[in-house]
């Protein structure tokens, strides 16, 4: 009897599913869709407006993007648009002993997210050869082994207590890790309930972030290199801004390739670049910086000058070859450059990598410019890890050494103007 009843219900259900397949599928799909919508609406009503943001890159809790860090906490100083330091957690400061000692005076109206009042002993920057000594609860003395004029901009990095407790308008409500890498981060307002909640999801590549946007996992993609693929897809709202503290540049590996050690050849390749529509960066110092100068050679496209310089280096057409290494987001730009260099007579192929190889010839990559004009790590001959081109120039070394110990802004501006002219050449 049980077997007959089982067969009866099996055939009944099978017949109903066969007859009403489309209706059942539509009903189930509609039910799931409504459940998701009402779930998200309920979450927004209960917790306030939630902005779900996709961020490209791998980050640990201690090196989150600076924009996120600034939502959670404050640094001793802040940085103005022109790169000069401004008061923040420290309301005033002064430098003595020829720039070897800085004394910072703290605000007395700030609390950590756990309610504890900020004190000088909480200042926990870990900088090599720099000591932080509390003078009293609201005064801290910073002592350096040698003068270092960019120090106030370095101390704009936000401060944290264990558990990512900060001093800013947002607190960390939830964080999920995979190993040491942040996968998800939720921020909620500390006091102002009119502010939105933020949910950050992190993706290794722009392609993964774009896919997440298309399937509805995130509402916003922040800080991507190009929006062309999203425009074609029909994204309703795209905001484009120019980040003057990041440039996409060509790096010539002068320590690897005898061809690229010749300055005239590097200059010829500079003159042979195509005319791009994006805003040009003519100097390694940001256009918005207080130390910027436009008195540098611009290397605007000039095929005749490029051929002249190549001929003076005794390079005949087709005699030289180059490999231009880049990353997936810059492939189109790299191919346009390779085409122009090949026309010049330097046969160039494009190679796509996921990280910077040690043996590249020419690299097309983005570089973040520090707000202070000090670029000692990038170009000084002693910096074997961060000076990725292997560039060595004694005059450049001297300018970089002088610029970071000089305290007078006008004197520093002259030093970095000279540096910019020489490094561009």
C-alpha positions, 0 to 999 in steps of 0.5 A, a space after each residue: 500500500 505504501 509503495 502504491 501511494 508513493 507511486 501515485 504521488 510521484 506520478 502526480 507531482 511529475 505530471 503537475 511539474 510537466 504541465 506547469 513547468 514555466 509557471 513553477 520556474 517563474 514563481 520560484 525565481 520571483 520568490 527568490 528575487 523578492 526575498 533578496 530585495 526585501 532582505 536588503 531593504 530590511 537591512 537598510 531600514 534597520 541599519 541605515 543606508 548601506 553603500 557596497 563598494 568594490 576595491 581592487 587590490 590585496 590588503 592586510 588590516 595594517 595596510 588598508 587603502 589610505 582613504 579607508 584608514 582616514 574614515 576610521 582614524 586620524 594622523 598627527 597631521 593631515 596633508 593639504 592638496 598641495 602636499 603641505 602638512 596641516 593640523 589634525 590630531 596635533 593642533 600645533 608643532 615646532 621643529 628645533 635642533 636644526 630639524 632633529 627634534 619635533 614637538 607636537 601638541 595634541 588636541 584634547 577633544 578626541 576619544 578613541 572608539 572605545 571611549 578612552 581619551 587620546 594621550 601622548 603615550 598612545 602615539 605608536 608610529 614605528 619608524 626606524 631611527 625615530 623615537 617618540 617620547 611623551 612630555 606630558 599627556 598632550 605633548 610628544 617629542 619626536 627625535 631623529 638621528 638626522 634632520 628629515 624635513 618630510 617628517 610632518 607629512 609622514 605622520 599624516 598616516 592614521 593611528 590605530 589601537 589594537 582591533 582597528 580602533 581609531 579616532 575617526 567618524 567611522 568604527 569597524 563593525 565587521 572584518 573578514 580575513 582570508 589568511 592575512 588578507 582582508 576580504 570584507 570590511 564593514 564600517 558604521 558611523 560613530 555618532 552621526 546616524 545620517 551617515 551611510 554604512 560602508 561595506 567594502 569587498 576586495 578583489 584581486 583584479 579589476 576584471 573580478 571587481 567589474 564582474 561583481 558589479 555586474 552580478 550585483 554584489 557591489 554598487 560602486 567600484 572605486 579607483 579603477 584605471 579605466 571605465 570604458 568597458 563599463 560605459 559599453 555595458 551601460 553603467 548608470 553613473 560614472 565619475 571620472 577624476 584625475 589622481 595627480 598623485 599617481 602616474 602611469 610611466 615608462 621605466 627603463 632598466 638601465 642596469 640590465 640593457 646596454 642599449 638603454 644605458 644610452 641617454 639619447 636612445 631613451 630620449 628618442 623613445 620618449 619623443 616617439 611616444 604616441 599622443 595620448 588623450 589622457 592628461 600628461 604628467 611632465 614631471 615626477 613631482 605632482 602637478 598639484 605639489 607646492 614644489 612643482 615646476 613646469 620648466 622641464 623638457 616636455 618630450 612632446 611627440 616628435 618623430 623627426 627628433 626621435 629619428 635624429 637621436 637614434 641615428 646619433 646613437 648609431 642605431 640603424 632601423 631594425 637593429 634594436 629590439 625591445 620587450 615592453 612589459 606591462 599589466 593587463 589594465 595597460 595593454 592597450 597603451 603598451 600596444 600603442 607605444 610598441 607600434 610607434 617604437 617599431 615604426 621608429 625602427 626599434 622592433 618592440 613586443 608587449 609582454 603582460 605580467 602580474 608582477 614586476 619581473 626583475 629582468 624587464 627591459 622597459 616597464 609600463 606601470 603606475 607609480 604612486 607619488 608621495 605628497 612630499 617632493 622627496 623621491 629618495 627611495 625611487 632614484 637614489 643609487 643606494 636604494 637597490 630595492 625601490 630604485 627599480 631602474 637601477 638609475 645612478 647619477 651622482 648629481 641626482 643623489 646629491 639633490 635628493 640628499 640635500 632636499 630631505 634635510 633642508 628645512 626652508 621651503 623656498 630652498 627646497 623648492 629650488 632643489 626639487 626644481 633642479 631635480 625634476 629638470 635633470 631626472 626628466 632629461 
